[in-house]
Amino acid sequence: MSAGRASSREPDKRPLPQHNALHRSVVKLLIEDYEAGASTYELAERYNVRRNTVLDTVRRAGFDLTIKAKRAALSGEQKTEARRLFASGTTRRELMELYGVSESTIKRILRTHAP
C-alpha cells in the first residue's frame, strides 16, 4: 500500500488545460475600453492577452474593425510631427504609444517624406 501512496505524491506530468476564454466581466471591461477609444494594442497590454484575443473579442461583440482602423489613421499634421519627433530622438515604440498605432504604421509614416 505504501507504493500507492508514493505514486499519489508524485507530480502529475499531464499538461494543464489551457483556458483561453476571458471571463465575461473582463470582456465587458475590454469592450468598454475599446468603445472609449483604446487601441487593440493598448487593450492587449492592459489585459495581458494577445492582440488576436482582443480582436476576436471585439469582433464577437459585433464591432466592424475595418471602420475603427480607418479612423485610427494619423492626420498629415500628426505624421509631420511624428517625423520631427523621430528625428529628434523619440523611439518608434514611444511614437506607437503616443499615437496609439501599430509599429507598421509608424514605419510607413517614417519612410514617406510628404504627409
C-alpha positions as CSV (number, residue, x, y, z in Angstrom):
1,M,0.0,0.0,0.0
2,S,2.9,2.3,0.6
3,A,3.7,2.1,-3.2
4,G,0.2,3.5,-3.9
5,R,0.8,6.5,-1.6
6,A,4.2,7.2,-3.1
7,S,2.7,7.4,-6.6
8,S,0.0,9.8,-5.5
9,R,2.6,12.1,-4.1
10,E,4.5,12.3,-7.5
11,P,3.7,15.4,-9.5
12,D,1.2,14.8,-12.3
13,K,3.0,15.0,-15.6
14,R,0.0,15.7,-17.7
15,P,-0.1,19.2,-19.2
16,L,-2.6,21.6,-17.6
17,P,-5.6,22.6,-19.8
18,Q,-5.3,26.0,-21.3
19,H,-8.0,28.5,-20.6
20,N,-8.0,31.0,-23.4
21,A,-11.5,32.4,-22.8
22,L,-11.8,35.7,-21.0
23,H,-14.3,35.9,-18.1
24,R,-17.4,37.8,-19.1
25,S,-16.7,40.6,-16.6
26,V,-13.3,41.1,-18.3
27,V,-14.9,41.1,-21.7
28,K,-17.3,43.8,-20.6
29,L,-14.4,46.0,-19.4
30,L,-12.4,45.3,-22.5
31,I,-15.4,46.3,-24.7
32,E,-16.0,49.5,-22.7
33,D,-12.3,50.5,-23.0
34,Y,-12.5,49.8,-26.8
35,E,-15.6,52.0,-27.1
36,A,-13.7,54.7,-25.2
37,G,-11.1,54.7,-27.9
38,A,-8.3,52.3,-26.6
39,S,-6.4,50.6,-29.4
40,T,-6.3,46.9,-29.7
41,Y,-2.6,47.1,-28.9
42,E,-3.3,49.0,-25.7
43,L,-6.0,46.6,-24.7
44,A,-3.8,43.6,-25.3
45,E,-1.2,45.1,-23.0
46,R,-3.7,46.3,-20.4
47,Y,-5.5,42.9,-20.1
48,N,-2.3,40.8,-20.6
49,V,-3.6,38.9,-23.6
50,R,-2.6,38.6,-27.2
51,R,-3.8,41.1,-29.7
52,N,-5.7,38.4,-31.6
53,T,-7.7,37.6,-28.4
54,V,-8.7,41.3,-28.3
55,L,-9.6,41.3,-32.0
56,D,-11.7,38.2,-31.6
57,T,-13.4,39.5,-28.5
58,V,-14.3,42.8,-30.2
59,R,-15.5,41.1,-33.4
60,R,-17.7,38.8,-31.3
61,A,-19.2,41.8,-29.7
62,G,-20.3,43.0,-33.1
63,F,-17.8,45.7,-34.0
64,D,-16.6,46.2,-37.5
65,L,-12.8,46.6,-37.1
66,T,-12.3,48.0,-40.6
67,I,-14.1,51.1,-39.6
68,K,-12.1,51.7,-36.5
69,A,-8.8,51.1,-38.4
70,K,-9.7,53.8,-40.9
71,R,-10.4,56.2,-38.0
72,A,-7.0,55.5,-36.4
73,A,-5.0,56.9,-39.3
74,L,-3.0,59.9,-38.4
75,S,-3.6,63.3,-39.9
76,G,-1.0,65.0,-42.1
77,E,-0.1,67.2,-39.2
78,Q,0.4,64.2,-36.9
79,K,2.6,62.5,-39.5
80,T,4.8,65.6,-39.8
81,E,5.1,65.8,-36.0
82,A,5.9,62.1,-35.7
83,R,8.7,62.5,-38.3
84,R,10.0,65.5,-36.4
85,L,9.9,63.7,-33.0
86,F,11.7,60.7,-34.5
87,A,14.4,62.9,-36.0
88,S,14.9,64.5,-32.5
89,G,15.4,61.1,-30.8
90,T,11.9,59.7,-30.0
91,T,11.8,56.0,-30.5
92,R,9.4,54.1,-32.7
93,R,7.9,52.4,-29.6
94,E,7.3,55.8,-28.0
95,L,5.6,57.1,-31.2
96,M,3.4,54.0,-31.2
97,E,2.3,54.6,-27.7
98,L,1.9,58.4,-28.2
99,Y,-0.4,58.0,-31.3
100,G,-1.9,54.6,-30.4
101,V,-1.0,53.0,-33.7
102,S,1.0,49.9,-34.8
103,E,4.7,49.7,-35.5
104,S,4.0,49.1,-39.2
105,T,2.0,52.4,-39.3
106,I,4.9,54.3,-37.7
107,K,7.4,52.7,-40.1
108,R,5.3,53.6,-43.1
109,I,5.0,57.2,-41.9
110,L,8.7,57.5,-41.3
111,R,9.5,56.0,-44.8
112,T,7.4,58.7,-46.6
113,H,8.6,62.3,-46.7
114,A,5.4,64.0,-47.6
115,P,2.2,64.0,-45.4
